[in-house]
Amino acid sequence: MTNDDIGMKPADAAKMLGISTRTLHRWHALRTGPPRCKIGRVVLYRKSAITDWLKTYEVQPTRTFAKG
């Protein structure tokens, strides 16, 4: 774990994903969002966990438009 990966607050994680904090909380409630850590009442997201979570949703194109 690097110093850059220590933890982001939900507002920072939401900003990184381009969503609202409300959406991030809703995703957590639905168990579809990125993994998070909770220490007492403090919720933190690791940057590497968010990028790994995003990789699971990557979609490759299924069709090419090359002549053939």
Beta strands, then each sheet from edge to edge (+ up, - down):
strand 1: 37-39
strand 2: 42-44
sheet 1: 1+ 2-
end
